[in-house]
Amino acid sequence: MSAPLPDRGHAQHLLHEMLRIRRFEEKCAELYGAGKIRGFVHLYIGEEAVAVGVVQALEPDDAVVATYREHGHALVRGVGAGPIMAEMYGKVEGCSRGRGGSMHLFDARTRFYGGNAIVGGGLPLAVGLALADKMQGRARVTACFFGEGAVAEGEFHESMNLAALWRLPVLFCCENNLYAMGTALGRSESEPDLCLKASSFEMPAWAVDGMDVLAVEDAARRAALAVRAGGGPCFLELRTYRFRAHSMFDPELYREKAEVEAWKRRDPIAVFTTRLKDAALLGDDDLARLEDRVATEVAEATAFAEAGTWEPVADLTRFVYSERTS
């Protein structure tokens, strides 16, 4: 059962954040088709409630570690839409100077530590960040997002073990969209109950409806509170679904169209919008205003990227090697 509705302001804020992700991702798909964005692109359409809900539970000093499907996380964490889009274009004005692209967004100001193209690669980074915070006596949380495909990687088990052993302040957020790259969970894991796996490391773990932004926010707040208080790591299995293929190169032959359509009927944005309207927390004018704000932001981000500059060829070796000054 979903959490109770919040006040009007917060309810519309949650909807606005999900709309920002959806419209940004739709624009990215359009620009990819136009040849403006190249390389690998992994869209977050359908999973917006996860990033939006979890980030509500975080403080500015907390850290976020994400996967290669991280545009939405970066947006709601506070990384500007312009620098994100410029990074997608490969422009110097991008948040990673155009060198990271879609899969390697980074922003020190918001403590957003990727963007990581390696499956499970962010898990050890999250453990390191949390260990540093614990050693320095800082009451911070490191939220680590990863897909269920990472559960099959050794980094997952090593990171879970060390986080539990050292009681590190990590909030493990497993975005379970059922198929990893293209293999159903039941075909890759002998035990598909991911919370049971996490519990084997002696840490609290529970499953959450990842299509319900209020359920995600409620679970994340409870978990983050426990982690911040020194209770050690927590694990959330956020059961969600991506409406688009794994990446723009994916022919998507591994799941039935009927299944995709069934999940689309649980669209986190559409369902939440209906719920707010039924509770008189959102009117048609309110929704139009939110859509207008988002459309303006996406348009300005695209214009910013278009007007950006390419890195000079002479700078290609810059930042590759450390230069000794003495």
Secondary structure, DSSP 8 states (H G I E B T S, - for coil): -------HHHHHHHHHHHHHHHHHHHHHHHHHHTTSS-S-----TT-HHHHHHHHTT--TTSEEE--SS-HHHHHHHT--HHHHHHHHHT-TTSTTTTSSGGG---BTTTTB----SSTTTHHHHHHHHHHHHHHTT----EEEEEEGGGGGSHHHHHHHHHHHHTT--EEEEEEE-S-TTT--HHHH-S---HHHHHHTTT--EEEEETT-HHHHHHHHHHHHHHIIIII--EEEEEE---SS-SSTT----SS-HHHHHHHHTT-HHHHHHHHHHHTTS--HHHHHHHHHHHHHHHHHHHHHHHT-----GGGTTTTTS-----
